[in-house]
């Protein structure tokens, strides 16, 4: 018949064996969180297990579970103590190019319907024409000028060929004057249209005066 001592000793040995078994073994394959979380029954003996199961590389995974020892400090790791994959940071997309400002155009018309631009059958500018062009030049110099085309026109008196040449000479006179007023020569072009583009009736004096004109086609 078992003695009292044996009846007490056997359960005690079973308890100690169970606790130590819980501290020294686990069914985890290394993917579980920190080891002490898998030992709910490890109390006093668990402290001994924890102390023996250190973390030499301080990555948060105990050495017994750490598949990748000596991980550099501050390296993110998985539950097995191995570095997490690092992916290159995508470069930020460059800011979009600002949209170009829309092109602005305007047409300035000087004609004999106002002050006379040229003497009869001549290409020399009148004093009133020079004054108008000086004022226009000052405004163009103060703007973001891209180009200015000087277009000469005549009325229908005389032959087509003669009027064509006359319109070209008058356009040249205006372009030359603009250059003298400080408009860059590379931004100025000239063309003559003769009598081919009337804007009024050439059968009247008033109409012919409107057709004798110089147009400045300005682009900003």
PyMOL commands that set and color helices and strands:
alter all, ss='L'
color gray80, all
select helices_A, chain A and resi 4-24+35-38+44-52+127-141+160-180+185-187+205-211
alter helices_A, ss='H'
color red, helices_A
select strands_A, chain A and resi 105-111+147-153+188-192+213-219
alter strands_A, ss='S'
color yellow, strands_A
deselect
rebuild
show_as cartoon
